[in-house]
Amino acid sequence: MKKTILLSTMFLGSLAFAQKTPVVGGDRDAHGCIGSAGYTYSQIKKDCVRTFEQKIKLKEVAPKESYTSIAAVIFSKDMKKAEVFVKDSVAESIILTRAGGKAKAWKKDGYVLVPYKKSGYQLKKDNIVIYQ
């Protein structure tokens, strides 16, 4: 009888512990993106993306920490919008818009993305280059 009670107590204790242990991959956000796997939601692609896998990556110009952070850029198909993922942003990403015609800059709230050199880009915040 004592063995049965002891085993039952151990079994119930393990169940209580198992319920408190977070499930790997169980951290889906409102869009179903799994943050622990490196996914975040892209408003332009309307899908979960890994920013470190994107084609256009910009390096931080003057890093405050001992490591350099990376900003990723995703353009809409018509190139009128640019979604920028930066570490200091309050939102997951910032959508910059290019003002019609031949404008070569995408802008919003003090952020400006401009072509830089032959195949790169610069991201400025309040007219200071923060990524390139």
ABEGO torsion letter per residue (X at the ends): XAAAAAAAAAAAAAAAAAAABBBBGAABBAAGBBAAAGBBBBAAAGBBBBAAABABBBBBABBABABBBBBBBBBBAAGABBBBBBAABABABBBBBBBBEABABBBBGGBBBBBBEAABBBBBBGGBBABX
